[in-house]
Amino acid sequence: MRKMRAFLAAAAFIVAGAALAQPYPAKPVKIIVAFTPGSATDILARLVADAFTRSMGQTFLVENKPGAGGIIGTEAAKNAAPDGYTLTACPSGPFGINPGIYSKLPYDPLKDFEPISNIGLTPQTIVVGSQTPYRTLKDFVAAAKAKPGEIAYGSLGTGSTSHLTMEAFQAAAGIKLNHIPFKGGAEAQTQIMGGAFPVMSDTVPGVLAQVKAGKLRALGVAIPQRSQFLPDVPTIAEQGYPGFESVGWIGLCAPVGTPLAIINKLNAEVQKMLASAEAKEKFQQLAFTAAGDSREHFAAWIRSEIVKWSRIAKESGARAD
């Protein structure tokens, strides 16, 4: 029996060694997206999947697992085998905001994942439906102050960057609104354009087409300087709210324990993708701002974002429990 156990252990070691010796990736790779198809996270993840498929010679597939502010998909990614064949898009909502608004999460962004790289930045903008009378941020704030608690705002879901952006703006402007969470940008935009509610915050990439089509009206962008994609829209800061800033981000992560060699290879692939002329053109078309950094820098970024959004949640009183 002892000899049999020794034989089996040796055989397992040989098999494991052979698997490790295979070049990565040796089979298709799944990228989990915790939001709906068509969301900014989904769009960027599909760009990554396409680029990696072509550069690494194996299929990279996107699997959407939306719900609960990104918790469902993120928990699924956490529970995946740490072998490099299940990755996850890791955006600011589930990884930077949720720790500050949920008293308990089924995952820990810092302990349960290996950061690979930040990929794209998505500045937030406050928009209203084109049928509303609000032409400026000042118009909207005046209406909200005249009817405290009566005006609703939509978001891409509880815990999303769009949710906390509006919570932060309420605190900055001294107004009170009602929150209506949706399951993603597509649903929220359909409702705001249909007149179900007047205002929301979403990413510049998420609203750009509808703003250009005249279906949404952008009142302000939440970055220090005006967006190159919406140059005629003033910043929120220049409209009387100095320092107001809200930028979403979308990176790539893997379950904790994924081999460092795989993490480093994927980081290098991200840098190669972002340096390509094709990616630069697509980012410009889609209004993404490229990031791309080391895994160490991305880990530090996630930690700093958790601190920032936890402070905003505490100051605004935003909770999801």
N, C-alpha and C positions, 0 to 999 in steps of 0.2 A: 504494500500500500504506500509505504514511504517512497519507494522508487517511482511509483505511478504519479504521486503528487509532484515529485521533482521533475518528472518528464513533462507533465502538463504545464508546470510553471515555466519550464524552459521553452516549450512550444509557444506559450502565450507571449513570452518575451521576444521570440523570433518574429511572430506575427506582428506585434506592436512595432518592432524595429523596422520591419518591412513597410508598414503603413507610414511611419515617420519618414522613411527614405523616399517615399513617393513625392514628386514635386507637387506643390500646392498651386492651384486647386486640381484635384484629380477627379472631381465629379461636380455636378451643378451646385451652386451656392444660392441660398435663400436670403433675401433682405426683407425683414419684417418692417412694415410701415404701420404705425399705430393710429393712422388717420385714413379718411376716405380717399378713394381715387379722385384725382384732380386737385387735391390740396397741395400747398406749396411743398410739404414734406414728400408727398407722393411723386410730384413732378421731378424734384431733385433726385430722389432715390432712383427713379427710372433712368435719368441721365447717367447716374453712376453705374447702374446695372448694365446699361448699353455699352458704356465705355470699357468697363471691366470685362465684359463678354468678348469684346473685340481684342483687347490687349492681352488677356490671359488665356484665351482659347477654350474657356469653359463657360457654360451658360450661367448667368446671374439673373435670378428671378425675383420680382417684387411680390410679396404676399401682404395684402391689406388686412389688418385686424383692428378696426376702429372700435371706439367706445370708451366711456368713462374717462374722458379727458386724456386719452392715451394710455390709461392704466392697463387695459386688457392686453394690448399688443406688447407693451413693455414688459409685463409680467411673463408673457409667453416667450419673449426673447431671453429673459433672465433664466428661464427653466430649460432652455435649449442646451444641447451638448456643446461644451466648449472646444469644438474641434475645427472652428473656422468655416463650417458649412452652414451656419445660421448667424447672420449679422443683423443689426437693426439700425435703422435711421434713428438718430437720437436728437430730437429737436428741443427747443427751449421749454416748451410746455411740460412734458413728462419729466425732463431731466433737470430743469432749472426752477420751475414754478411749483410743481406739485408738492415737493417737500415742504414748502412754506404754507400751503393751504389745506393739506390733509394731515390730520393728527397721526394717521397710520397708513402706510403704503405697503403693498406686497412686494416691494423692491426697494433697493437703495441705489441711487445713481452712482454713488462713489464706491460702494463695496461690491456690487453685483455685476459691474461691467468694466471692460477694458476699453478706454477711449482710443480710437484710431486717429481721427482727425476731424476738426471742424471743416465744413465744406462751403457753406453759403450763408450769407447774412440777409435777413429779410426785414427791413425797417417797417414799422407799423404806421398806418395812417388812419385818421378818423374820417369816415365817410357817412353821407346821408343819402337817402333815396332822392332821385331827381324830382319827385313829386312833392317833396317837402318845401316849405317856404324858407328854409335856412340857407343863406348864401355864404355866410361866414361863421367862424367858430363863435364870434361874439353874439351873433343872432341866436345860435343854439343855446349858449350858456344863459342868455337873457330869458329865453323861453323856459329853460329848466328851472331857473330861479323863481320864475312866476308860478310854476306848477311843481313844487317839490314832491318827488316820489311818484309823479303821474306819468312821466315819460319813460319808455322802456328802451333798453339797448340790447342788441343781440350779440352773441359771441360764437366762436367756433367750438365752444364746449367749456364746461367748468374746468378751470385750471389751464386753459390755453393762454397764450400770450395776448390774444385779443381780449380775453376776459380781464386779465390783470392790468392791461393798458387802460381800459375804461375805468377800472376801479381807481387806478392812480390818478386819472384825469378828474374823476369826481372829487377826490381829495384836494387836488390842486386848484380846481375851479370853485370849490365850495358848493357843489350841487348834489342832489340825490336822485338817482335813477333806479329803475327796476331791471334786473338782469334776466334775460331769456337765453339760456344756452341751447345750442343746436349741435348736430352731430358732425358738422364740418362746414367748410366754406361754401360749398355748393348749395347746401340747404339754407344756410343763413342768408346768402345773397339772393336766392330766389324769394325768400320771405321779405327782405328789406325792399327789393325792387317791386314787390307786390303790395307794399304799403302796410305790412303786418306790424312793423315797428320802424322808427325813423332813423336810427343811428347805430353804428357799430364801428369797431376797429378791426382792421385786417391788414395783411401785408401789402406792400406796394405791388409785388408780383401777383398777389391774389385779386387785387381790384383794378389793376391797370387797364385791362381790356374793357371793363364795364364803365370806367371813368371816361375813357376815350370815346366810347359809344354813347355817352350821355345818359346812361342808365343809373349811374351813381355820381355823386358830387363829392370830391375830396375837399375837406375843410382844413386839414393840416397834417403835416408829416412829423413823426416823432423822432427826428434826428437833428443834430446841431445845425447842419446846412441843408439847403433845399436838395431834393432828390433830382438827379440828372434825368430820371424817368418822368417826373412830374415837376418840371422847373417852374411852372406858374403857380404852384400850390405853396403857400407860405408854411414855414415850420410852426409847430405849436409854440415853441419857445419865443419866436419873434412876435407872437400874438398876445403876449402878456404872461407867459408861463416859463420864465427863464430856467434853463436846465432840464426841461422836460424831455425825456428821451426814452424810447422803447424800441429795441431792436431784437427781433427773433433770430434764431440761428438753427442750423440743421447740420448735424455731423453724422459720423458713422462710428458705431461701437460694436463690441462683441461680448459674449458672456465672459465673466471673470474666469480665469484659468485657461483661456485660449492661448496657445503657444506664442511666445514673444516673436518668434521668427515670422509667424503668419501676420501678427499685428504690424510688424515693421514692413513686411511686403505690401500689405494693404495701404499703409500710410504712403509708401513710395508710389503706389498706383494712383492714389488721390492727387499727389503733387504732379505726377506726369499728366493726369487728365486735365487739371486746372491750367497747366502750362500750354496745353494744345490750342491751336487756333480755332478748332472746331468748338471746344468747350467755351472759349472766350466769346465766340459769336453767339452761342446758345444762351449763355448767361446774360448777354446784352439783350437778346430778344425777349427773354423771360423776366428781365428786371431783377435778377439776382446779383448780389455782390459777392465775389469769390472770397473765400477765407483761405483755408489750407494752412495747416501748421503742424508742429510736432505733436506726438501723442502726449508728451509731458505738458506742453503748453495748453492743449485742449483739456487735460485733466484739471489744470489750475483754473482754466476759464469756467468749467462747470462748477467748481467749488465757489468761485467768486459770484457766479450768477445765482446760486442757491442763497448765498448771503444777501445779495441785493433784492431778489424777489421776496424772500422771507421778510425783509424789512418793510417792503412795500405792502405786503399782505397784512402785516401787523398794524401798520399805520392806517390802512384803509379799512381794516376789519374784515377783509375778504376771507371767507372760509368755505370749504367744500363739504364738510362733514354735516 
